[in-house]
Amino acid sequence: VAATDSDEGPNGLLKYSLKKVSDMASNIFHLDSDTGDITLLESLDFEEGDSYELEVQARDGGQLFDTAKVV
């Protein structure tokens, strides 16, 4: 995921976090808090789950934030 902030300095720095994620998905997906990259921690097994939903939050240095759903 990617977010932008037009502020300069510390208020323009973004951090990403998972706000809503199932226990199963938290063991499968990793979110890089600096880049917003989502990677797999293990292979997907479609017999265990055919879809996953994550809620990702981007927060700037001034404590403003927004969220996005990733399915």
Sequence and secondary structure as in RCSB ss.txt:
>XXXX:A:sequence
VAATDSDEGPNGLLKYSLKKVSDMASNIFHLDSDTGDITLLESLDFEEGDSYELEVQARDGGQLFDTAKVV
>XXXX:A:secstr
        GGGG EEEEEEEE HHHHTTEEE TTT  EEESS   TTT S   EEEEEEETTS EEEEEE 
